[in-house]
Amino acid sequence: MYKLVAIDIDGTLVNDNKELTQKTINAIKEAKENDVKIVLSSARAFVKIRDYLKELNLIEENQYTITFNGAVVVENKSEKVLFSNEFTSEEIYELIDISRKLYTNIFLYTMNSAYAEEVPSIIKDSKNFKNTKIENVKFSDINFRNNAIYKILFIDDYDKILKLRKQLPQRLFQKYEITSSIPECIEFVNKGITKSNALNFICEKCNVNNTEVIAIGDGDNDLQMINFAGLGVAMGNATTYLKEQSDYVTLSNNEDGVAKVIEEFIL
């Protein structure tokens, strides 16, 4: 019997309009009524997940959320940070320097907002950055010892991001987890910081074995989480590689794929 379902948000839980459908809401609420824990697991900050948690009645004690690709784990009701991993000042400036050499945009994510020296036009047209609080500031004016940074993004148009991935110095792959949850970005967190490790942290806290976990996702940053779970599920709109690595492929995020998984394997 499955006791916990970990669900990515963008491209998985919500449709392309970033909305929860009533069918998905009903399935998740019914699973919760059957004592199944629901853990949202995202590259987003907690403040950009809170509204979905409210819709799903997950603002409760002993309910948890994975944010920043695993860099922060939050208890939903108290919003207490149970686990976090931030960049050092040296790491931040290393990635800033590389972004400048590659002539690409960079965002530095705090718990509640993002720092940027310049906001690219692509952000204004992207649903993926809707309601993101962006603070325009010179990076040299920030004291990073007092302003924790949990995730760093290189942001550009899709074709340039594909090229930039090939141009990244190889040493970065030894120091950081480098993934993409949306096409316009390359995402950096520290080495060893993954959704799967954060999920393992929650499982140990809840006394749940990984064989009792279902993990559902669509992107490269979901791969380790899907491999960790007893049942790893790829969305119908997932990358080809993720589908090949999964145990099961469901419908797309626009066809209530998450609801289908819960109805078939839990309800």
Secondary structure, 3 states (H helix, E strand, C coil): CCCEEEECHHHHHCCCCCCCCHHHHHHHHHHHHCCCEEEEECCCCHHHCHHHHHHCCCCCCCCEEEEHHHCEEEECCCCCEEEECCCCHHHHHHHHHHHHHCCCEEEEECCCCEEECCCCHHHHCCHHHCCCCEEECCHHHCCCCCCCCCEEEEECCHHHHHHHHHHCCCHHHHHEEEECCCCCEEEEEECCCCHHHHHHHHHHHHCCCHHHEEEEECCHHHHHHHHHCCEEEECCCCCHHHHHHCCEECCCCCCCHHHHHHHHHCC
